[in-house]
């Protein structure tokens, strides 16, 4: 019940007033209003719902799953209610608590909106440890802040603050003890309930798998289809190293001790990895009608046909995103998918020095480097690459004279930097072992990414496509041409060098081209949920090519290299096997126990991916059993041991 103070004191009240006591004008007019404590509960429920609804406005659309799966909506609303309840107990004022709750959830949701726009990656708890770096880096992005939405949050906060001043909880003599107890215990109980739900309900893999989601391995898709609050709390328990079922430390150490290794016989070839952002050959689809001159991948196709090239498809951890996971798989020789049953970011699991192909190369005389014209803070790369053992680490701040295209350092500027860097390193007399991650053709492929539509290369089609698919493909293909030009320029430069060079070029993942595989479906690709295992893998299979200049081909005996490496005829290879294969090519693949095991495994099972495998004869196994299951189990055990117990000073 709401109680109003009397506007005018009676005579008997005036007599009881102590001498010298001043009259409060606000109180004489019934301000603040007094409400019974029991009203806090329904008010908290209503205010939490209002805050949650405003938070939903930060998403592109309100997920339809909230209507078809009410439990999912409830799990996104509960965190707001529990935080609001904790603050209400602490402040003793539901409106003041709601104002603070509005600020907290507003900041998080708007930050999530901006991070998805800039990096196609939602906010996760680990981002809180890099808040300073994130705020610094935010100034480097052309972020489109939804000003009306921000003003709506600000206006709502002002209204709540005013309400907090004007409305107070009425305290009776009997309720004061309960209020004091509530202030002491209430916040702890509310937060304890939230914590308990986080480690049980939100962490439940079975519950997550019961919710509809078009791509459970793309964190942005998961966030937008299951809700940010649910995704955020779920990630609290997901980006952690998970102990494999049946793991035995002693047995794993015994198998490691029994691994056959061999002394390295390093071939001083300069090794250059270039992982090109979203590089793929989707433009080879029958729907296109390119000529030899207009083919956006003419350089890639020419390199494929070289007598000094090995090409195929790399099976990467994610579709549409997850660049850092592909980096981890290639460099560490481990699989992101084996770190946990949940969808994880490998770089958020790694927190210490780790064995890698950098360290093996360093031990055998190569100078190692990581070059990425992006922000050092993202995915904590500035620390990750120290832990992976790169001697030199280069980020965007080194590209002082770069041109920008599509919002990022252009592939043309990166090409110039790499050539200059290669020349400078030659002066040391040591061969180079360099890993490069490009960034120009990063999503989103909107009309404005590369400027006006009339300035873009136009599609040449053999059949008509939907307009939205044509727009997205036009923008993506424009950037793909620049990546292909980069490949052609690097090959042309290295062909003229007397020093031996091995160039490994590949995509980090297929591009995300519209909701529910819009462009892929328009091009006639089977992207249905019940498609064949081969079609499933195709969504994780950007192309790769290993190419050597003449000096490199001579040093590596390239005519027999593919056979000696055990590369299958179809060229299908898990990303986690690529780095090990390159170490094998330059004579160091058997010198490290872990990579010796990986090289042995990949020769028998060149593709291992989330419970499936492809053997050396190209046979697809949809369910692992027998020797395949044993081999993959040992791989996972060794991965866990390396992440958990191995120490490197």
N, C-alpha and C positions, 0 to 999 in steps of 0.2 A: 504494500500500500504506500502511496506517495503522501507525504505530510508537508504542508506549507506552514511556514512560520507566520504568525499574525502580523499584519501590516502596521497595527497601532497597539502599543502596550496599554493595558488597562490601568486604572488608578491603583488597584491593589498591587500590581506588578511594579508600578513606579515607586510605591512605598518600600517594596522589598529590595529595590536596587540600592547597592551600596553607595555611600557618598563619594563623589568624585568619579564614578564610572561613566565613560563616554558612550553615547549612543552610536552604533554602527549604522550608517545610512543604508548600506546594502542589506543588512539584516532586517531593518525596519520595513523594507520592501519585499521581504521573502526571498532574499538571495544570501547564500546559496539555497537551492531547493534541497529538501531532504527526502531520500528514498529509503525504503526498508531494505535491509541487507538481502532479503530473499529475492529482490528484483535483479541482483547482480547476475544470477544464473541465466535467466532468459535474455538479459541484455548482452551477456558475453556470447551466447549462442548466435544471436542476431548480428552482433558486431563482427564476430569471426566470419560469418557467412558473407557479410558485406565486404570485408577486407579481402577474403578469398576471391570473391567475384571481381573486384577491382584488379587483383593480381592476374586473373585469367585474361584480362585485356592486353597483357604483355605478349600473349601467344598469338600466332598468325590466325588461328581459329580455335574456338573452344572445342576440345576433343569430343568427337561423337561418342567415344567410349564412356564418357561421364554419364551419358544418358542410357546407353545399352548395358553398362556395368556400373550400377550405383555404388558398389563397394569401392571402385577406383576413385570415384568422386569423394566418397567419405574419407579415404586415406589421404587425399590431398587437402581436405578441409581440417582434419584432426590436428595436424601440427599447428595451424593458426589458432585453433581453440585452446590447445594445451599451453602454448606460449602466452596467449592472452590470459588464461586462468592463472598461470604462475605470476604474471605481473600484477594482476588484479589483487591476488592475495598479498603481494609484496607492497603495493601502493595503497591498497584500501580504496581505490577509485577505479571503477571499470572503464570510464571514459579516458582517463589518463593512461591506463594500461593499454587501451585500444590505440591511442595515439602512438605510443612507442612501438607497439606491434605493427602498426601501419608502416612506420618508418623502416623497421627491420625487414619486413617482407617486401615492401616496395623496392628498397635498394637491391635486395637479392634478385627479385624477379626482373627488374629493369636491367641489372647487370647480366643476368642470364640471356635476356633478349639481345643485348648488344654483343655478348661473346659468341652467341650462335651466328649472328650476322657477320661478325668479323672472322671467326675461326671455325665455324660449323662444329662447335663443341660446347656443350652446356657447362654451367658452373657446377663444380663438385667440391666437396669439403676440403680437398687438398689445395684448392686455389686460395684458401684463407691463409695458408702458410707463405704465399707469395703475393700478398696484398700490395705491398709497396711496389714491387716490380710491375704488377698489373696496372696500378694507377699511373706509373711512369710511362708504360708502354701504350696506354690508352690514347695518349696524345698523338701517337703516330698513325692512328687509323682515322679514316673519314667515316666516323660513325653517325648514323642517322637517328638522332634521338627523337622519340615521339613526344614532342613538347606538350600537346594537349593532354596526353596521358600523365606526364610528369606533373603538370598543373593540377590534374584531377587528384593525384596523390597528395600534393601540397594542400589543396583546398580541403580535402577530407581530413587531413591532419589538423588544420586550423580549426575546423568545426569540432573535432574531438577535444582539442585543447580547451576551446571555449566551454564546451560541455563539461569538461573536468573541473573548470573553475566554478561553473554555475550550479552543478549538481553534486551533492555529497551523499554518502551513505549515512543514514540515521542510526545512531548508536544508542541502544537502550542499556540500562544498567545490567540487565541480564545477558545481553549479547557481547558486552565488552570483553569478557574472558574468552568467549569463543572467537572474537575478532583477533585478539592477541595470539591465541593458539593458531588461528588460521594464517596469520602473517608469518609465524615461525615455521609451521609445518606445510602449509599449502603450496608454496613454491617448490619445495622439495618433492612433494607427492606428485605434483603436475609434471615436473621434469623427469621424475622416476618413471612415470607412466609412459612418457614420450621415449625415454631411453629403452624401456622394456619392449615397446612396440617396434622400435628401430632394429633391435637385435633379434627379434622373432618374426613379427608379421612382415615388416618391410624387407627383411633379409631373406624371406622365404623364396627359394627358387621355384617351388611348385606353384605358389601363388602368382608369381611374376609370369610364369609360362601359361597360366590360365587366362591372363588378360590378352585381348586382341592387340596385335602389334605387327605391322607389315615388315619390319626389319629389326630383330632383336639385337643385332650386332652393330647397329649404327646408333650411337648415343643420342644424336640429335633427334632421330626418328623416335626413339624410345621416350625421350623427354617430351616431345610434342604430342605424342599419342597416349602416353600414360600420365602426363602431368609433371611439372617441375618439382613440386614438393615431394611427391612419391619418389621420383627419380633421385633427387638429392639425398633423401634419407636412405634409400636403398644403396646408394653408392658409398655410404659410410662403412658398410660391411663388405663391399664388393671389390674395391681396389686393394685387396690384400692377398698375400701369397697363401694359397690353400694347400694343405698337406694331402698328397695323393692317398687314396684308399689303399691300405696294405703296405704303406711305405715302411721300410726298415733301414735305418741309418747304417747299421753294421753291414747288412747285405749289400747295400749300395756302395759302401766303401770297399768291400771285397771285390765287387765287379769292376770298380774303377781301377783297383790295384792290378787286376787281371787283364786290363785293356792293353792290347799290343800297340806299341808306339814305335816310331823310327826317327832317327836323327834327321833334322831338316837338311835339305840340300837346296838352299834358296837360289832361285834364278832371279838375278837383279833386274826385273822388269818393272817399269813404272805402272802401277795399278791405279786406275781412276774409276770409281763408282759414280755414276750420275743417276740419281733417282728423280725422275721428272714428274712434277705434280700432275696427277690425274691423267698421265699419258696412257692412251690405249688406241687400238685400231678399229674402233667402232665405225670409222668412216669407210671401212672395207665392205660394209653391208651392201646387199644387192640394191637397196633403195637409192644408192648414189650412182651418179654417172660421170665420174671424173675422167678427164683425159690424162695422158701421161704428164702434161705440163701443169695441170691444175690439181693433181692429187696432193692433198695436204700432208701426206706421209711419203712423198717421193724419195726423200733422203733415207728414211728408215727402210723402205723397201729395197733401195739400192744397196744399203749396208747389209741387209739380210742375204742378198745374193752374192756377196763377196766371198771369195775362197778362204778368207781369213775370218770368217764369222760363224758363230754358233747361235742359233736363235730358238726361241720357244715361248712358253708361257710360265709366268711366275705365280704360284698360288699364294696370295697374300692373306693376312688375317681378317681384313674388313672390306666391306663394299661401301663406296661413296665417301669414305673418310678413314681416319686412323693412320695418318702418315707416320706418326711416331712408332706405331706398332710394327710397321714394315721395317723401319730403321732398326728397331730392336731385334726382330727376327733375323735379319740379314747379318747384323754386326755381332750379336751374341750367340747365334746358332741355336737359340731356344725359341719356342713358340709361345707367343702371347696367350694363345688359347689354352696352354697347359699350365698357366700360372694359377688359374681358378676356373671353376665351372661357370662362373658368372662372366658377363662381358666386362673386361677390364682395360685399363690403359697401362701398358707395361711400364712406361716411364713414371707412373705414379706408384708403382710397386717397388721400383728400384731405389735403394737408399744407401748403397755402399759401392766400393770398388768391385768390379766384375770382370771376369775373363771375357775376351772378345777377340775378333780378328785383328783389331788394332794392336792388342798386346802381343799376339803371336808375330805380327809383322815387325813390331818394335824390337822384339827379342832377336829377330833375324836380320836386322840391319836396315829396315825401311824407316823413313821419316813419315810420320802419320799426321793426318789433319782431317778436320771436319769443317766444311764450308756450307753455310746456309744464310742466304740474304733475307732472313726473317728476324723476328724478335728473339733475343736470348732468353727471355723469361718464359716463353711459352713452352709448356711441357717440362719446364725446369731444365731445358737443354744445357744451359751454362754449367750446371753441375753434373748432369747425366753424362756428358761427354768427357768430363774429367774422370768420372767413375769408370767409364768404358775404356779409358786409357789413351785418348787422342792427345798427341803432343801439342798440337796447335788447334785452336777453336776460333772460327771466324763467323761473325754475325753481321747483321745489317749495318751496324755503325761503321764497318770497314769500307762500305760502298759509298764513299763520299761523293763521287762524280756520277753516280748511277742515274739512268733514266728509269722512270716508273711507268708501268703499263698495267691496266686492270687493277690499279691500287697497290701494286707490289713492284719490287725491283724486277726489271725486265730480264727475260732470258738472254737478250742481246748483251746487256751490261754484265750479266753473270759470265757469259762466254768470254768477254774481254778480260774480266778479272781472272778467270781460270787460266787463260793462256799466259797472262803476265805472271801469275803465281807459279805456273809450271816452269817458266823461264828462270824465275828467281831461285826456285828450289834446285834447279840443275847445278847451280854454282856450289852447292854443298858437296856434290860428288856422291850423295846417297840416293838410291831409288826412292820414288814417292809412292805412298799408299794413302790415297785421298778419297774421302767420301763426301759427295755433294748432294744436297737436297735443294731442288729448285722450288719456286713459289709462285711465279707469275700467273699460271693458269688455274689458280685456286678458285673454287666456287665462291660466290654464286654466279651462275651464268645468266645474269639479267641483261636486258637490253642496254643498260647504261655502263656495263663493265668496261667495254672497249670503245666507248664513244658512240657517235651517231651511226645508225644502221647503214647509211649509205657508204660509210667508210670501211665497212667490214667486207671480207671475202664472202661472196654469196655461195650458197649451196648449189650444187648441180645434181639434180634428182632424176631418177628414172621412174619414179612414181610419186604421187602426191602424198604429203604428210600434213597432219593437223598444224594449224598456225602456231600454237604454243610450243609444239615440238620443234618446228622449223626455227623459231626464234632462239630457243635454247641451244639447238645444234649449231646454228650459225655463229653464236657467240663462242661456244666451246671450241668449234673447229678453227675459228680465228686464232685463238690462243694455241691450239694444237699445231698450227702451221709454224708459229714462232718456236715451239719446242723442237719441231722437226728441223727447222733452220739451224737451231743450236747444235743438234746432233750432226748435221752436215758440216757446219763450220769447224767443230771439234775434230771430226774425222779428217777433213781437208788439212787442218793444221798438223795433226799428228802424223799424217801420211808423209809429210815433208821432213820429219824429225829422224835423226840417226839413232836416237836413244830408243830402246824397245819400250813399247806402250801396249798395255791391255786395257781397253775401255769396256766397261760394263754399263749398259744403258737399259733402264726399265722404268715402268710406272709404279707408283706407290699403291695405287688402288684404281678401280674404275671410277669415272666421274659420277657424281650424283646428278642425274638429269631428270628432275621432276619427281613429284610425289608418285609413289607406287610404280616406279620404273617407267615413267611416262614415255620417254624417248625410246627406250629399249623395246617397249611393247609396240610403239608406232613403227619401229623398224622390223617388226615381225619376230622378235625373239621371245622364246617361251620363258616367262618370268612367273608362272603360276606356282602356287604353294606345293603342288604335287608333281612338279617337273622332275625329270630324270636327274640322277646324281651328277652326270656330266654337265647338264645344264646348270645345276646348282654351282658347280665349281667354276663354270664360265663367268659367273658374276664376281668371282674373286681372282680372275686370271688376266691381269695386264700383260702385254708382251715384254720380252727381254731379248737383248742381243749382246753377245760377247764378241768384241772385234779387236784384232791386233794389227798394228802397222807391220811393215815388212820385217823390221828388226825384231819386233815382238814375236811375230810368227816364227821366225827362225829360232829364237831363243826357246820358244815353247813347243817346237815341233808341232805346229798347228794342224798339220794334215791328219794326225792321229789323236789330237787332244780330246775330242768329244768321246771317242771310244775309250781312251785311258781314264777319263773322268767318269765314265759310266752314265753320261747324259742319255736318257731314253730317246728313241727316234722321234716321238711326238713332242719332245722338248719340254714336257710338263715337269715342273720342279717346285717344291715348296720353298717359300722365301727363306725359311730358316736353314735351308741347305745351300743356298747360293754362296754365302761367304765362305763356308767350308770347302765348297768346290773350287773357289778361286784360290784359297790357300793350297789346295791340292795341285792346282795348275802351276803355281810358282814354287812348288817343292817343299811346302811347310805343312801340308795337311795331316801328316801323321805324327807331328812333333808334340802335340798337346793331347792329353788323354780324352778330353771332351770332344774336340773336333775330330780326333781319330775315330771315336765312336760314331759321331754324326756322319762322317764320310762313309763308314761301313753301312750304316743304316740306310742312307739315301741311295746307295747302289742297288739295294734290294727293294726298298719302298721309296721311290723318288717323290711321291706325294703323300703327305700325312696331313689331314685337315679335319679337326673337330669330330673324331670318331669314325672317319672314313679314310681310305687309303687307295692308292693306285700302285700296282707293282711294276717291276721293270719291263714287263711284257705288255703293259697298258691295260691290265685287267682292273676293273673298278670293284672295290669291296665296300658295300654299303654298311656292313656290320663286321667288326674285327673279331677274329677268333684265332685260335692256334698260334702259330709263330708270329703272325702279324700283331695279334693282341699282346703277346709277350714282348715283342720288340718295341712297340709303342709305349707299353707300361714302363719298360726300362728307360726309355727316353724321358718320360715324364718324371720318373724317380730321380734320374741324374739332373734334370732341370731343377727340381725342387732342392736337391742337395747343393747344387752350385749356387742357387739363390740364397739358401738358408745358412749353409755351413761353411762354404768355401771363403777363405780370407785372402786378400791380396794387399800387401803393404804399398 
